Amino acid sequence: MKKLTGLMTTVAMATGLFANAAAAEDVRIALVVKALGIGFFEAAAKGAEEAAAELGDVEIIYTGPTDTTAEGQIEVINSLIAQNVDAIAVSANDTDALVPTLKKAMQRGITVISWDSGVAEDGRQAHLNPSSNALIGNMIVKLAADHLPDGGDVAVLSATTTSTNQNIWIEEMTKVLPNYPGINVVGTVYGDDLADKSYREAQGLMQSYPDLDAIIAPTSVGIVAAAQAVADAGKIGQVNVTGLGLPSEMAGAIESGASKSFAIWNPIDLGYSAAMIAYNLATDKATAEPGATIPMGRMGDLTLDETNSGAMADPFVYDSSNIEQFKSIF
Amino acid sequence: MTMVDHIKTRVIPDRLTTPTERILKSWEALLLLVAVGIFILNSFASPYFLNAWNLSDATFNFTEKAMIAFAMALLIIAGEIDLSVASIIALASTVMGLVMQAGFGTPVIVLAGLVTGLLCGVFNGVLVTRFNLPSIVVTIGTMSLFRGISYIVLGDGAFRGYPSEFAWFGQGYAFWVISVEMVIFALLAVIYGVVLHKTNFGRAVYAVGNNATAAMFSGIRVGRVKLTLFMLTGLMSGLAAVCLTSRLGSTRPSIASGMELEVVTMVVLGGVNILGGSGTIPGVVIAAFVMGLVTFGLGLLNVPGIVMSIFIGALLIGVIALPRLFARLKGRK
């Protein structure tokens, strides 16, 4: 018995020493995601590991609940607080429910940022948006214009008339339209984010505007339906479908040529930037305050607005050159 | 006291083991051993485990679920089940949000949560007892119904801005590291333990679960016992809704989703027979600690949640299967 206790004490001391040594050396950044086992977040974790490798003295703890619940994330965050990690970077399942727990984390000296899906202002020090409305609005028209050097007619297939995000993006797109001479927006239709209605609306567009050159669908449902409608109408090569979509759903359209390119955030860059920001804040190399800039390694600098949030970059463009790599990720 | 002893010996005259022996061989002892084992393993596995504040944080993993588990234990012992508890939390929390938005203070908000829970319990109970419907079917129905109402009210929105005093229930501490929720948990454990093990009502619950027909012929109002238990389960879900809403500081219709299965797991792990008729409150208390310690301990080691679920599942099957296996091996000798 005595021997056993002795052995156990040694083991305990060894674990204790080991853990302490690791804690003293490494900046431990926890990347908390909505739920484990989602390709998008696995890719973000890959990006965070890339940042860790670049920084050297960083340990990434990639974690999250099994289901996308706020309660599950709180349990995870509580255990991270208990481990006294240096920083928590969270993509939140709930804007408000995480605030009390994250406040507790900040009180205990832990750096807290949110990324992708944000936390209310008093629950985090900074928030990283994958992109901004202005950048998205510009990108969707640029995608169409890039393949129309001589200009042409384009139409927009949106979600619903009341979809806040889509309406803002289309508004931003209209603002920058003068920068793309020759691009003529002939109309906007609404597929209500339903596959069948979007498909019919896309068919209608091609019938109403026989000279249509491109359909811009800033919705992941609409873009897939429009690509299908173009393929079924035998108009591949005449009408280019572009906008915002998911690589896994758009791989077929890229392959068939119905879509030459589309955009969405790049999860790898997002995880990389989140880790970089968390590191710089945790090591006091940057401070989170309105107007401040925080370096994000190869992704440049993040400039914080008055709500301490900032946009990472332009949406990332996916085409035949990289679709193979990303279609299995998300 | 002599009266009680007298009855006991008359009911089971052929008892061969002494009371101490019985306790040592009981489910609760086995479970306690598991709990102590997990505690020791955890303290060796992570240097952060043995810290009063960390252990206090860990109790939030199970206190709300355990509040419901006590009432659920009685309900399952009586041969019924309520799968709508997590949805009752959602509905109660939504009503609390509406009351808060109407400008009422903390006492009214809390009362609204408790009353909503109670009414949901009455609804379940009346459907089961008056219309003689199987409780598993009724509560699968109300599981969708109650949460559905929350979704209609809130959509993808949320209620926020609860008064700061309201935070006391889910974020407050009674003294030192002992949270308010922990105190509620402990009080309820005592109350439910006394009710189940020391009162006529408690005996009636066992009688109903073992043989409802025989219980009825013995003069027990089976329907009334069951209705009371559904109301208690509803009330406890309302209480859990108060604590959880207070802890989260906001209400969303997805609140507490999936919690019903964790509550049932806790009850079954506590040694309550899922078919009814047997089980104890101390067993459920220890099971609550076992589940809390396992999830927190594995969390400290950053074990992914899915592995934790596998671990809890294995624990459940192991703790249930092993005693039966031993009993069978013993029988063969």
Contacts between the chains, C-beta under 8 A, distances in Angstrom:
chain1	res1	chain2	res2	distance
A	8	B	44	6.6
A	11	B	44	6.2
A	12	B	43	7.6
A	12	B	44	5.0
A	15	B	44	6.7
A	15	B	45	7.2
A	15	B	46	7.9
A	15	B	47	6.5
A	16	B	47	4.7
A	19	B	46	7.7
A	19	B	47	4.7
A	20	B	47	7.1
A	36	B	304	5.2
A	36	B	305	6.1
A	36	B	306	6.2
A	37	B	306	6.8
A	61	B	302	5.3
A	63	B	302	5.4
A	63	B	304	7.0
A	64	B	304	8.0
A	64	B	305	7.1
A	65	B	305	5.0
A	66	B	304	7.9
A	66	B	305	3.7
A	66	B	306	5.2
A	66	B	308	7.6
A	66	B	309	5.9
A	67	B	257	7.3
A	67	B	258	6.1
A	69	B	254	6.8
A	69	B	257	5.8
A	69	B	258	6.9
A	70	B	248	6.4
A	70	B	252	7.2
A	70	B	254	7.6
A	70	B	255	7.5
A	71	B	244	7.5
A	71	B	248	7.8
A	71	B	255	7.7
A	71	B	256	6.6
A	71	B	259	7.7
A	72	B	305	6.7
A	74	B	60	7.8
A	74	B	247	7.8
A	74	B	248	7.7
A	75	B	60	8.0
A	75	B	61	5.6
A	75	B	295	6.6
A	75	B	296	7.9
A	75	B	299	6.4
A	76	B	299	6.5
A	76	B	305	7.5
A	78	B	57	4.7
A	78	B	58	7.2
A	78	B	60	6.9
A	78	B	61	7.6
A	78	B	296	7.7
A	78	B	299	7.5
A	79	B	296	6.2
A	79	B	299	3.2
A	79	B	300	5.3
A	79	B	302	7.7
A	81	B	54	8.0
A	81	B	57	6.8
A	82	B	48	5.0
A	82	B	49	8.0
A	82	B	51	7.0
A	82	B	53	7.9
A	82	B	54	3.9
A	82	B	57	6.1
A	82	B	58	7.6
A	82	B	296	7.8
A	82	B	299	8.0
A	82	B	300	6.0
A	83	B	46	7.6
A	83	B	48	5.1
A	83	B	300	6.0
A	83	B	302	7.9
A	84	B	48	6.8
A	94	B	158	7.5
A	94	B	248	7.6
A	94	B	250	7.2
A	94	B	252	5.9
A	94	B	254	7.9
A	95	B	158	7.2
A	96	B	158	5.7
A	96	B	160	4.8
A	96	B	248	7.3
A	96	B	249	6.4
A	96	B	250	3.7
A	96	B	252	7.8
A	97	B	248	3.9
A	97	B	249	6.9
A	97	B	250	5.2
A	97	B	252	6.8
A	97	B	255	7.8
A	99	B	249	6.1
A	99	B	250	7.8
A	100	B	167	7.3
A	100	B	171	5.7
A	100	B	247	6.7
A	100	B	248	7.0
A	100	B	249	5.1
A	120	B	160	8.0
